[in-house]
């Protein structure tokens, strides 16, 4: 199991949280997504380490940006 934390820029409401969670949750192997709206931190639990580019693409699909 792998746990990674990312920072997502631009989230401001519960709809943002739901969108980001849903898109990241679609990545193969992801078992849990937890978003802290106040800090913009997204903690992702997966079966194996995730490709950061896949996470960035999912966040982009949701309409936000992965802070680098």
Residue, then its C-alpha position, 0 to 999 in steps of 0.5 A: x500500500x502507498x500513501x501520497x499527499x499532494x497539494x491542489x490549487x484552486x479548490x474553494x468549496x465542497x463541489x471542488x472537493x467532490x470533483x477532485x476526489x472523483x477524478x483521482x478515485x478513477x485512477x487504477x489502484x486508488x483505494x481512498x482519497x481524502x481532501x482537506x479543503x482548507x489546506x488544499x492537501x489531497x491524501x491518496x491511498x493506493x495499492x501501489x505507488x502512483x505516477x504523479x503525472x496521472x494524478x496531475x492529469x486527473x486533477x486537471x480533468x477536474x478543473x484544478x491544478x496540482x501544485x508542484 
